[in-house]
Amino acid sequence: MGKQKYQHDLERFLARNPVVSYASIARIVRHQKKVKQYVKQLIRQLIAKGKLKPLVKGYYTTQNDASLAVFCFQPAYLGLQDALSHHNLWEQETIPIIITTRAVRTGIRNVLGSNVLLRHLDKKYYLGIEYHATKAIALPYSDVEKTCIDMVHFKQKMSPEVKQEFKKRVNLPKLEIYLKPYPAKTKKTVLDMVGAKRAALIKNTFKK
């Protein structure tokens, strides 16, 4: 009876939270004897029933969306070419690209049978994030201005068409604020790319 109660409690929890951690499941069954052993057993049962999927180590999901791995590396957001697609700045599809301030192994990872790219970012550059709702959950993406800066910061190749889209769509005052913590070289490259020739903007952006 106790096991059934915990299973029902967990299933209700999963219905409200598409991504859960091992620790959050352990809190639900904290009054159960041998919690660690019981949690592992409970997770195995839910995976066997198809009600839970391993996402990354220590995290699980009820969905089939590799982008949800962004919640396993917080603070983090989806960016670079992934954000280009999200904001319709180009027409290509790409794998999820997670940018995190955490000290984790970067590179390609397999998540839910799909490739996900993990990149590291200094925490002083963690800004310009907005949440966009999907059917299951709101995902954090870099906004257009932060995506523009990240493409330069991470030295990503951009076609003339993508540069033109940035030039048309960036909010220059917002871009100015975002650029403040970046090195002068990055500031100049970004401003030149978007055609920010206004003297006042450039002067303010390069202030320490």
N, C-alpha and C positions, 0 to 999 in steps of 0.2 A: 504493500500500500504506500509506504514511504517513497519507494522508488518511482511509482507511478505519479505521485504528487510532484516530485522534483522534475520528472519528465514533462509534465503539463506546465509547470512553472517556467521551465526552460523554453518550451515551445512558444509560450506566450511572449517571453522575452525576445526570442528570435523573430517573432512576427513584427516586433517594434524596432528591432535593431538588425539590419542586414549584415553587419560585421560585428563579431564578438571575439573577445580574447579568452584564452584559457583562464585568466585571473577573474574575469567577470562571471564565467560559468561557475568557478569555484566559490564565488561569493553567494551564489544562489543556493548551493548545497553545503554551505559552511557548517551546518549542524549535523551533517551526516558523518558517521564514523569513517575513519580512513578516507578523508576527503580526496587526497591526491589520487588514490587508486580508484575511487568511485567516479571521479570526474573523467578520468581516462576511459573507463568502461562506458560511461554515459555518452561520451563523444564518439567512441567507436560504434556504439549502437545507432546513434543518429546518422553517422556517415553511412553505415550499412543500409539504413532505411532510405537513404537519399535525401534526408532532411537537412543535412549539413555537409559542407564541402571544405576541405583544408585550403586555406588561402596562402598564407606564409606561416613560418614556424610560430606557433602560439596563437594564431588567429584563424577564424573560421567564418564562413558566410553561407547564407541561404540562396544566394544569387549565382549567376554564371557570368560575371563581369569582372575581368581581370583588373579594370581600373579601380576597383574597390580596394586594391592593395595599397592605395595611397593613404588609407586610414591606419595602416600598419607601421608607417614610418613617420608619423607626425612629430614635429611640424613638417608638413609636406604639401605639395600641390602638383597638379598635372600641367606640364608646360612644354616649351619648345615646339617641335613639329606637331605634337599632340594638340597643343593650344592653337596652332595655326589652323588645323582642321576644324577644331571646335568653333573658332570665331569666323570660319569661312574666309580665311585669309589666303587659302589656296584650296585646290580641289582634290588633293591627294589624301589617301587614308594612311594612317600610321599606327604603330603599336602604342600602348600607353607609355608615357614618359613621366616618371615620378622624380621630382626635384625635392630633396630633403636636406634639412640642416643637421640631421643626425649623423654620427660617425658610423656608417654602415658600409658593407662591401658594395661597391658600385658595379655597374655593368648589366648585362642581360640576365634576367631570371625567368624561370618558367613558373607561371601562375595560372592555375586552372587550365593547363594545357596550352597556354598562349605565352608569347614572349612579352616581357615588360622590361623597359630600360630604366635603371636607377642612376641618378646623378646627384652629386653633392654640391651644396651651396652654403657659403658663409652666412651665418645667421643675421649679419648686419644688412644683407641684401634680401631678407625675407619680408616682402611687401607686395602690394598690388595683387592680392588674392581675392577672388570673388567666387561665390557658390552658385552652381547651376543645377537646378532640379532635374532629376531623371524620374523614371517610374518608381524606382526603389528608394532613391536617396539623393541628396544634394552633394555634388562632387566639387571639390575646390580646384579651380583653374586660375592660371595667371591671366590677368586682364590684357587687353590689347597692348597697352603701354608697357607693362612688365614683360610681355612676350617679346616685344620689340627689343628691349634691353637685354633680355636673356639670350636672344639669338646672337647678339654681338658679344656678350660676356662669355658665352660658351663657344665662340668662334664657329658658328654654324653657317654653312653656305646658304645664300638666299638668291633666288632668281630676281631679275629686274621687276617681274610682275609682283612678287611678294613685297619688295621694297616700295613699289608704287602704292600697294595697298596700305602699308604702314603710313606712308606719307599722307594718304587721304584720310586715314581713320584715327590716327593718334590724337589725343587731347594734349596739346603742348603744355599748358600749365600743370597738368597732372604729371606729364613726363618730366618736367623740370623738378618737381618734388621728388619723384622716384630716383632721379639721377644724383641727388645730393651725396649719398654715401659712396658713390663709385669713383674710380680713378679718373683723372682728367682725360686720358686717352680714350676710355670708354665713352665718356660724356661727349667728346668731340665726334667720335665715330657715329654715335647714335644721332646726334643733332644734324650732322652733315647728311646722313642717310635720309632723314625725314624732311630735309630742306628747311630746318629751323634757322632762318637767317635774321630773325628779329634781334637786334642788338641787345635789347633789354633782357630778353629771355636768356641769351647766351651769357651775358654778364652775371645775371642772378644765379644761373645754374653752376657757374664755375666758382662761386663764392664758397669759402671754406665753412 
